[in-house]
Structure formats: structure tokens, C-alpha cells
Amino acid sequence: MRANTMKNAPTILIVDDDEGHAILIRENLEAAGLRNPIEHFRDGQEILDFFFARPHSDNKTYLVLLDIRMPKVDGIEVLRRLKSDARLRTLPVIMLTTTDDSREVERCHELGCNVYIQKPVDYDRFAEAIRRLGLFVMLLIVPPVSGH
């Protein structure tokens, strides 16, 4: 039995400017059996607009997969803004990036990321890492985003 039923399954928000990575993430999450709704945002400003430019009074649940290196607003700034907002503080954020700089890893954890995963450069290893992430996501119980 799945812990993450469709009733409470969080919408997966992929925030990555690399279209190929976003497609690979989606396909491998689905290959792992994940049936959650998935949305793709191409830069940090798009995800900030999603959360801050419209009300979220429907108590939906979300899980953010956030890249660091993006145009307009980078992932670290997105993380800082999300985690500094009282209604979004509990929003789970997984940093999913090619960056393995220990200072950035530490900074992301200090800002409140829940998990930091380095994207493997090798295609097969990347695909496998995302499938494993999908299995992990199926077990998550995520708090809803409250309204304004």
C-alpha cells in the first residue's frame, strides 16, 4: 500500500531551466511509479510568482525540486524567500543540482532545504537517482500550504 495516496499526494514542482533535465526528472519519477501531478518552472521568478502572486487558500500540498543555477532568480534566493515566509516555511524543498560546492550545500541547509541531491553527470546514474527519489517521494507526508 502506498503511503502517499492521490488524495494527499503533493504536486511536484520542478524548478529547472534545463528542459532536458526537467523531462528526464519527470520521466524517471513516473518510471518509479509516482503518479503525482508534476509542473515545470523554467526559472526562479516563475516559482516565486506561483507562490507569491496568487493566493493558495485551497490547502494543496507541494514538493519543490529546485535547481541552483537558473536565470532571473537563482535557486538559493528562491529557497531563502520560500523559507522566510511564514506560510511556506514547512514547504519541503529538495535541492536537485549539479553543484557540489560544500559552501553551497551548507548554505542551502542553513536556509532550510530539506534534502540536497547532486545530479549525477552520467545519464544512467542520473536516471537511477531520480527513480530512487521517486520511491522516496511516495513515502512523504507533506503539510499543506496555507492561504494568505
Backbone as numpy.savetxt, mean C-alpha at the origin, in Angstrom:
# Nx Ny Nz CAx CAy CAz Cx Cy Cz
-10.49 -21.69 5.61 -11.32 -20.51 5.61 -10.44 -19.27 5.61
-10.80 -18.30 4.81 -10.05 -17.05 4.74 -10.42 -16.15 5.90
-9.40 -15.57 6.52 -9.64 -14.61 7.60 -10.17 -13.30 7.03
-9.83 -13.03 5.80 -10.15 -11.76 5.16 -11.32 -11.97 4.20
-12.54 -11.95 4.70 -13.70 -12.15 3.86 -13.95 -10.91 3.01
-14.71 -11.05 1.95 -14.96 -9.92 1.06 -15.67 -8.79 1.79
-16.43 -9.10 2.83 -17.13 -8.06 3.58 -16.15 -7.06 4.18
-15.03 -7.56 4.71 -14.08 -6.67 5.36 -12.74 -6.61 4.64
-12.67 -7.15 3.44 -11.43 -7.15 2.68 -11.05 -5.73 2.30
-9.84 -5.30 2.69 -9.46 -3.93 2.35 -9.24 -3.75 0.85
-9.54 -2.58 0.36 -9.18 -2.22 -1.00 -7.68 -1.97 -1.01
-6.98 -2.61 -1.94 -5.54 -2.46 -2.06 -5.27 -1.24 -2.94
-4.52 -0.29 -2.40 -4.18 0.92 -3.14 -2.70 0.86 -3.50
-2.40 0.57 -4.77 -1.03 0.52 -5.25 -0.63 1.93 -5.66
0.43 2.44 -5.04 0.90 3.79 -5.37 2.31 3.63 -5.94
2.41 3.63 -7.27 3.67 3.37 -7.94 3.63 4.00 -9.33
4.64 4.81 -9.66 4.66 5.47 -10.96 5.10 4.53 -12.08
5.63 3.37 -11.75 6.07 2.39 -12.75 4.88 1.49 -13.10
4.30 1.72 -14.28 3.12 0.98 -14.72 3.39 -0.53 -14.75
4.59 -0.92 -15.18 4.94 -2.33 -15.23 4.95 -2.97 -13.86
5.50 -2.25 -12.87 5.51 -2.77 -11.50 4.08 -2.90 -10.98
3.25 -1.90 -11.25 1.86 -1.93 -10.77 1.11 -3.12 -11.35
1.30 -3.39 -12.63 0.65 -4.53 -13.27 1.15 -5.83 -12.66
2.46 -5.93 -12.49 3.06 -7.13 -11.90 2.54 -7.35 -10.47
2.42 -6.29 -9.71 1.90 -6.40 -8.35 0.46 -6.91 -8.38
-0.36 -6.29 -9.19 -1.77 -6.71 -9.29 -1.88 -8.18 -9.71
-1.19 -8.55 -10.78 -1.29 -9.92 -11.29 -0.84 -10.95 -10.26
0.22 -10.65 -9.52 0.73 -11.63 -8.56 -0.06 -11.66 -7.26
-0.69 -10.55 -6.89 -1.62 -10.59 -5.76 -2.82 -11.47 -6.13
-3.31 -11.31 -7.35 -4.43 -12.13 -7.81 -4.02 -13.59 -7.95
-2.78 -13.85 -8.41 -2.28 -15.22 -8.53 -2.19 -15.91 -7.16
-2.01 -15.12 -6.11 -1.96 -15.66 -4.75 -3.37 -15.98 -4.23
-4.39 -15.59 -4.98 -5.76 -15.85 -4.57 -6.46 -14.65 -3.95
-5.80 -13.51 -3.96 -6.39 -12.30 -3.38 -7.49 -11.79 -4.31
-8.66 -11.56 -3.76 -9.80 -11.07 -4.56 -10.24 -9.68 -4.13
-9.41 -9.01 -3.36 -9.72 -7.65 -2.91 -9.79 -6.71 -4.10
-10.59 -5.64 -3.99 -10.54 -4.60 -5.01 -9.14 -3.98 -5.01
-8.65 -3.62 -6.19 -7.31 -3.03 -6.31 -7.43 -1.77 -7.15
-6.82 -0.67 -6.65 -6.77 0.58 -7.40 -5.31 0.99 -7.54
-4.99 1.65 -8.65 -3.62 2.09 -8.92 -3.56 3.61 -8.98
-2.59 4.17 -8.27 -2.32 5.61 -8.28 -0.91 5.81 -8.81
-0.72 6.73 -9.74 0.55 6.87 -10.46 1.55 7.82 -9.81
1.12 8.55 -8.79 2.06 9.41 -8.08 1.51 9.72 -6.70
2.35 10.31 -5.88 1.97 10.59 -4.51 0.83 11.58 -4.38
0.75 12.53 -5.29 -0.33 13.51 -5.22 -1.68 12.86 -5.43
-1.76 11.86 -6.33 -3.04 11.18 -6.58 -3.57 10.50 -5.32
-2.71 9.84 -4.56 -3.18 9.15 -3.36 -3.54 10.16 -2.27
-2.80 11.26 -2.18 -3.16 12.29 -1.22 -4.52 12.90 -1.56
-4.76 13.15 -2.83 -6.06 13.67 -3.26 -7.17 12.67 -2.92
-6.90 11.38 -3.11 -7.88 10.34 -2.81 -8.33 10.42 -1.35
-7.38 10.59 -0.44 -7.72 10.60 0.98 -8.12 11.98 1.52
-7.57 13.05 0.97 -7.80 14.36 1.57 -8.76 15.25 0.79
-9.01 14.97 -0.47 -9.85 15.84 -1.28 -11.30 15.36 -1.34
-11.59 14.25 -0.66 -12.97 13.76 -0.62 -13.25 13.13 0.73
-14.48 13.19 1.19 -14.80 12.59 2.48 -14.82 11.06 2.40
-14.47 10.43 3.50 -14.51 8.96 3.59 -15.39 8.59 4.78
-16.67 8.77 4.62 -17.59 8.50 5.72 -18.18 7.10 5.64
-17.76 6.33 4.64 -18.33 5.00 4.44 -17.63 3.92 5.26
-16.64 4.29 6.05 -15.89 3.33 6.89 -15.31 2.17 6.09
-14.82 2.46 4.90 -14.17 1.43 4.09 -12.78 1.14 4.65
-12.26 -0.02 4.29 -10.92 -0.39 4.72 -9.98 -0.36 3.52
-8.74 0.06 3.78 -7.73 0.19 2.73 -6.40 -0.34 3.23
-5.59 -0.79 2.30 -4.21 -1.15 2.54 -3.39 -0.47 1.45
-2.41 0.33 1.84 -1.61 1.08 0.87 -0.28 0.38 0.63
0.02 0.11 -0.63 1.34 -0.38 -1.07 2.02 0.81 -1.72
3.03 1.35 -1.05 3.57 2.66 -1.40 5.03 2.60 -1.83
5.29 3.08 -3.04 6.65 3.23 -3.54 7.24 4.52 -2.97
8.55 4.63 -2.95 9.18 5.86 -2.45 9.47 6.84 -3.57
10.15 6.40 -4.61 10.59 7.29 -5.68 9.45 7.49 -6.68
8.78 8.66 -6.57 7.67 8.99 -7.47 7.68 10.47 -7.78
7.06 10.85 -8.91 6.96 12.27 -9.24 5.93 12.97 -8.36
5.97 14.28 -8.39 5.06 15.19 -7.67 5.30 15.14 -6.18
4.88 14.06 -5.51 5.08 13.90 -4.07 5.66 12.51 -3.85
6.83 12.42 -3.20 7.44 11.10 -3.01 6.74 10.32 -1.90
7.04 9.03 -1.83 6.39 8.14 -0.89 6.63 8.48 0.56
7.79 9.00 0.88 8.07 9.35 2.28 7.18 10.50 2.72
6.99 11.49 1.86 6.11 12.60 2.20 4.65 12.13 2.28
4.25 11.23 1.38 2.90 10.67 1.45 2.70 9.97 2.79
3.67 9.13 3.16 3.61 8.42 4.43 3.49 9.40 5.60
4.31 10.44 5.59 4.29 11.44 6.67 2.91 12.08 6.78
2.32 12.45 5.65 1.01 13.12 5.68 -0.10 12.16 6.12
-0.06 10.93 5.63 -1.09 9.96 6.03 -1.04 9.69 7.52
0.16 9.43 8.03 0.29 9.04 9.43 0.15 10.21 10.40
0.23 11.45 9.90 0.05 12.60 10.78 -1.41 13.03 10.86
-2.28 12.41 10.08 -3.71 12.72 10.11 -4.40 11.76 11.09
-5.13 12.31 12.04 -5.74 11.49 13.10 -6.64 10.38 12.55
-7.40 10.64 11.50 -8.31 9.61 10.99 -7.62 8.57 10.12
-6.39 8.85 9.69 -5.66 7.91 8.82 -4.48 7.24 9.53
-4.24 7.60 10.77 -3.07 7.11 11.50 -3.00 5.58 11.52
-4.15 4.92 11.61 -4.16 3.45 11.68 -4.19 2.79 10.30
-4.22 3.58 9.25 -4.21 3.05 7.89 -2.93 2.24 7.67
-3.03 0.95 7.33 -1.81 0.18 7.12 -1.10 0.58 5.82
0.20 0.84 5.96 1.01 1.24 4.82 2.20 0.31 4.72
2.33 -0.34 3.57 3.48 -1.19 3.29 4.33 -0.47 2.25
5.55 -0.14 2.63 6.48 0.45 1.68 6.96 -0.68 0.78
6.80 -0.52 -0.51 7.17 -1.54 -1.49 8.01 -0.83 -2.53
9.34 -0.92 -2.38 10.21 -0.05 -3.16 11.53 -0.74 -3.47
12.23 -0.25 -4.46 13.55 -0.80 -4.81 14.63 -0.29 -3.87
14.33 0.76 -3.11 15.30 1.39 -2.23 15.60 0.53 -1.00
16.89 0.29 -0.75 17.26 -0.46 0.46 18.18 0.35 1.37
18.22 1.66 1.15 19.04 2.55 1.97 18.56 2.46 3.42
19.45 2.07 4.32 19.06 1.85 5.73 18.49 3.10 6.37
18.96 4.29 5.95 18.42 5.53 6.51 16.96 5.72 6.10
16.63 5.36 4.86 15.23 5.49 4.41 14.35 4.43 5.06
14.87 3.24 5.25 14.12 2.19 5.94 13.77 2.68 7.35
14.77 3.20 8.06 14.57 3.69 9.42 13.59 4.86 9.43
13.75 5.77 8.50 12.86 6.94 8.45 11.41 6.53 8.21
11.19 5.58 7.31 9.83 5.12 7.03 9.20 4.49 8.28
9.99 3.70 9.00 9.46 3.10 10.24 9.18 4.17 11.29
10.06 5.16 11.38 9.83 6.26 12.33 8.55 7.02 12.01
8.24 7.15 10.71 7.04 7.86 10.28 5.78 7.01 10.41
5.94 5.71 10.65 4.78 4.87 10.92 4.43 3.83 9.88
5.34 3.53 8.94 5.01 2.45 8.00 4.88 1.15 8.79
4.04 0.26 8.32 3.81 -0.99 9.02 4.80 -2.07 8.60
5.18 -2.05 7.32 6.11 -3.04 6.77 6.92 -2.34 5.68
8.19 -2.72 5.56 9.05 -2.19 4.50 9.58 -3.38 3.72
9.24 -3.45 2.44 9.67 -4.55 1.59 10.47 -3.99 0.42
11.65 -4.55 0.21 12.43 -4.15 -0.96 11.99 -5.01 -2.14
11.67 -4.36 -3.27 11.30 -5.07 -4.48 12.55 -5.76 -5.03
12.53 -7.07 -5.18 13.67 -7.71 -5.84 13.79 -7.23 -7.29
15.00 -7.10 -7.76 15.24 -6.65 -9.14 14.89 -7.76 -10.13
15.18 -8.99 -9.78 14.90 -10.15 -10.63 13.39 -10.36 -10.76
12.91 -10.52 -11.99 11.48 -10.65 -12.25 10.85 -11.79 -11.46
11.43 -12.97 -11.52 10.84 -14.14 -10.84 10.80 -13.96 -9.33
11.87 -13.39 -8.77 11.90 -13.15 -7.32 10.89 -12.09 -6.93
10.73 -11.07 -7.77 9.74 -10.03 -7.51 8.34 -10.62 -7.52
8.04 -11.41 -8.55 6.72 -12.05 -8.66 6.44 -12.92 -7.43
7.42 -13.71 -7.02 7.25 -14.57 -5.85 7.05 -13.76 -4.58
7.80 -12.68 -4.42 7.65 -11.83 -3.23 6.23 -11.25 -3.16
5.68 -10.85 -4.28 4.33 -10.28 -4.31 3.28 -11.36 -4.04
3.47 -12.55 -4.56 2.54 -13.65 -4.25 2.53 -13.93 -2.75
3.71 -13.94 -2.14 3.79 -14.16 -0.69 3.12 -13.01 0.07
3.30 -11.79 -0.43 2.64 -10.64 0.18 1.12 -10.83 0.11
0.63 -11.33 -1.02 -0.81 -11.59 -1.18 -1.33 -12.57 -0.14
-0.56 -13.61 0.15 -0.95 -14.58 1.18 -1.00 -13.90 2.54
-0.05 -13.01 2.81 -0.02 -12.26 4.06 -1.23 -11.34 4.17
-1.55 -10.65 3.09 -2.66 -9.69 3.08 -3.98 -10.39 3.38
-4.13 -11.64 2.92 -5.36 -12.38 3.18 -5.64 -12.56 4.67
-4.59 -12.50 5.48 -4.75 -12.71 6.91 -4.99 -11.43 7.70
-4.83 -10.29 7.04 -4.93 -9.00 7.75 -6.36 -8.64 8.12
-6.48 -8.06 9.28 -7.74 -7.43 9.69 -7.40 -5.95 9.82
-8.06 -5.15 9.01 -7.71 -3.72 8.86 -8.82 -2.84 9.42
-8.45 -1.82 10.22 -9.49 -0.91 10.72 -10.00 0.00 9.61
-11.27 0.38 9.68 -11.81 1.26 8.65 -11.30 2.69 8.80
-11.34 3.41 7.68 -11.01 4.84 7.68 -12.27 5.56 8.11
-12.15 6.40 9.10 -13.32 7.13 9.59 -13.53 8.39 8.77
-14.72 8.92 8.83 -15.06 10.13 8.08 -14.44 11.35 8.70
-14.65 12.49 8.07 -14.11 13.77 8.55 -14.72 14.14 9.87
